[in-house]
């Protein structure tokens, strides 16, 4: 005779891993802290201090590079004719975006508060 369950009772799990105790409670293997017996656990070092980056100087160097690239593309006809006609505009967009970035950093608010 088959065993009948009470109404509202949950049926037994059909998967073998759902019925093992390790599926519901962590086993000793998952709670290990000492993976190598006899060797002491490493202590986490303190995080390093933030690195000082001269942001304004880096942006200035980038702006100078875009000015040089724009001068070169305008001075050499082969760099701004035919399929390369967009090259000067790439330099102009680099100058515009760099100027916006420099103004944002020079303003010194929000995320750029620590930039120098």
Secondary structure, 3 states (H helix, E strand, C coil): CCCCCCCCCCCCCCCHHHHCHHHHCCCCCCCCCCCCCCCCCCCCCCCCCCCCCCHHHHHHHHHHHHHHHHHHHHHCHHHCCHHHCCHHHHHHHHHHHHHHHHHHHHHCCHHHCCCC
